[in-house]
Amino acid sequence: MNEVIEAPSKPIANAPALAANSPMGMMLAAVQQGATLEQVEKMMDLQERWEKAEAKKAYDAAFANFKAEAVTIIKGRAVTDGPLKGKSYAELHDVVNAVTPALSKHGLSSSWKLTKDDKDWMEVTCYLRHVGGHEESVSMGGPPDTGGAKNAIQARASTKTYLERYTLKAITGLSEQGDDDDGRPPKAPKLITQVQLLRLQAVLSQCSPGAQKKFAAVWPDASQIPCDRVDAEIAALEGAAAKHKERMAAQAQE
C-alpha cells in the first residue's frame, strides 16, 4: 500500500520561502497534489540524474572553450649538467601558471590529492572541476625519487611534484613546448629490444605479486620502455626479486 504524505495545513511561521524549481519546492508541490512517497522519490531521482547530465554538458562546453585558448606550456628550467645538459623542461609552477588563467576564465579549477602514500609507492590524483558541479580526475603513481643524493623527505617531495605536474598536463590534454629541437620534429625514442624484454620478463617473474603490480602500473606495456631505461628497471626488479626470495626462504624456515 502506497503511503500518502500529508502536506501541513498551515504554513510554518517564519519559514523561508522555497523556490518552485528547487528540489524541496517540487516535492512540496507534489505532496500538495496528493503524491505518494514512492512517487516523490522517483521524481527526486529523476531530478538528480537530470542535474548530473546538465552539469556534465556544462563541463564539456567549458572544457572545449578552454582548449580553444591554445594554452602553451613553456619549458622554463634549463638543465645545466648531467646527461640532459642543454635540455630544458617545465617545472610545476610553469604548468600551473600556464593553465590556471584559461581554466578560471571558463569556470574550471584544478586540485590534487595524495591518494596513496606508502613507503615505496606514491599516487597523486588530479581533479578538474567545473562550477556547475561536474568533475573529472586522472591518477598516476610512482616510487620515491631517490636519485641525486636526496634524503627521504626530498625523495617523496620530488615524486609528488613530478606526479602533480604530469597529472595536470594529462587531465588538461596539454604538453610542453620549447625550442629543444630547433623546430625539427622530435625523434621517437629507441625502445627495448627483444633480448632485453625477455630478460626483464624473467626477472619480473621472480618478484612478488605486489612488485609485479607496481611495475605494470608504471609500464602497462613493457615493450614501450625506452632502451636507455631498461638497465635501471631490471636493476630495480632484481633488487625486488632478491628481497622476495629472502622473505620466502624465511617463511619456509618458520
N, C-alpha and C positions, 0 to 999 in steps of 0.2 A: 504494500500500500504506500503510495507516494505521500510524503509529508508536505503539507502546505505551510509556508511561512507567513505568519500574520504580520502585516506592517503596523507600526504604532499608530494608534487612533489619534494621538495628539503630537505635534512636534515637540521635540525636547528643547527646553529653554536654553538659550544662548548657544545652541549647537551651530557649528559652522555650516554655511551653505555648500551643497555638493554640486559640482559641475555635472551637467546632464550626460556628457560623454565620458565621464570618469567611470572606472570600474564600479565604485560604490554607488554612483548615481544611476548607472544602468541596472545594477542589482536591485536598488530600491524601487526603481520604476517597474521592474519585472515583478517584484513582490507585491506591489500595489495592484498589479493586474492579475494577481492570483497564481503566479508561477510556483511550481513545486521546487524543493531543494535540489532535486536531480536536474531539473531544467536550468536552474540558476548556475549550477556547477558546470554544465555543458556550455552555457553562454560565456562563463568566465574563462573556460579552457579555450574556447574559440577566440575570445578577445586576446588572450595571451599569445596564442600562435600567430594571430594577425599582427600583433605588435612586434614580435620577433622577426617576422617576414619583412615588415616595413623597415625595421632597424637594419636588417641585412641589406636591403635595397639602398638605403641611405648611405651605408658604409661603402658599398660598391661604387656608388656615384662619387662619393668623396675621394675614394682611392684612385679612381680613374682621373679625376681632376688633379690630384696630387702628382700622378705620373706624367700628366701633361706639362707639369712645371719643368721637366727635364733637369732635375737636380744633378749637379756634378759634385763628386767627392774628389777633392784634390789630395794627392799624396804629399803631406806636409812635413814628413820626417825623413831625413836623409840618413842612410847607413854609412858610417864613416870607417868601419873596419870589418874584418871577417870576410867570409866567402861572398857575402852580398854587398860588399863595399861598392859605392857608386849607385846603388839602387835606392829607391825611396818607397815609403808606404804611408798609409793614412792611419793616424792614431785614433783612439776612440772619440776624442773631442772633435777631430776633423769630421768624422761621420755625423756626430750629433749636431754640430754647428751647421752642417750642410743640409740635413733633412728637417730639422725642427721648424724653421720658419714656414716651409711649404706644408708640412703636416698641420701646423696650427692654423694656417690660412684656411684649410678645408675641414676644420673641426676634428682633426686626428691628433692623437698623442701616443707616445711610446713609453714603455717602462720595462724593467727587468725584475726577475725573481730568481734567487738561487734555489732551484728545485731539487737539487741533490748535492750534498756536501759530505761525502765520505772521505776517508783518509787518502785513498788512491784514485778517487774519481769525483769530478765535479760536473754539474749540469746547470746551465742557465737557460731560462725561458724568457723570451722577449714577447711582450704583449703590444698589440696595436689596437687602440680603442677609438671609437667614434662617439661624438657627443650624443648620438641617437641611441646608444646603448650596446651596439654590437661590437665584438672584439674578436681578433684572430691571434694566434700565437705560434711561435716556432721555438723548438728546443735544440740544444747542441751540448755535447759533453766532451770531456777530455781529462787526462791526468794532470796533476800539478806540474807546472813548468819548472823543472829543477836545473835547467841549463844556466850557464853564466854565474856559477857560484852563488846562487840565491839561497837565502835562508828559507825556512818552512813557510813563514808568513808571506814573504815576497813571491815564492813559487805559486802559492794559491791566488794571490792578488793578480799575478801576471796572467794566469789561466782565466780567471774571472773576467778581466778586462778584454782578453782575446775573444772569449765566448760572447761577451756583450757586443763587441764590435761586429762579429760575423753574424750573429742572430739578427741584429738591427739591419744589416745590409740584406740579409736573406728575406726578412719579412716585408721590407720595402721594395725588394726586387732591384736593388741598385748595386753597382760595382764601382771600384776606384778607377779614376782616370789620371793619366800623367804622361810624361814625355820620356819614360824609360826606354822606349823602343824607337825613338826618333820618328814617330809616325808610321813605323812598319808594324804589320800585324804580329802579335806575339806568336812565338813558335810553340807548338804542342810539346809538353814535357815527354821525355823518353820514359816509357813505362816498364814495369817489372818484366823480366824475361821468364820464359817457361821454366828454366832450370831454377831460378830464384823462387818462383812461385811454388814449385814442388818442395823446395827446401823449407820455405815458410810454412806451408801446409803441414809438413812433417813435424815441425817444432810446435805448431799450434795444436796439433792433435794430442800432445803430451801435457798441455796446460789444463787447468781446472775449467769446469763449465763456466764459472764466473768470469775468468780471464778471457775465454773464448767469446763470451757475450760482449764484453767491453771492447774487444778488438773489432767485432762485427759492427758495433755501433759507430766506431770511428771509420772503419773501412768496410762498408757493406759489400763492395765488390773489390776483392783483393787484387784482381787483375788490373785495377786502375791506380795502384800505388806507384808513384814516381820512382824511377830507378834509383835516384840518389837518396831515397828514404828507406830502401829495403833493408840495408845493413842495420840501421838503427832499430827498425821494427823487429827484425829477427833477434837482435841482441836483447831487446826488452822481453820478447817472448821466451827466449832461452832462460832468462832470469826467473820469469814467472813459472816456467816448466820445472826448474830446479827446486823452487820453493814448494810446488805442488807435490813433487816426488818425495821431498823430505817429510811433508805432512802425512802423506800416505804411508810412508815407512814407519813413522812414529805411531800412527794409529794401528798398524799391523802388530806392533810390539806390545801394545796395551792389553 
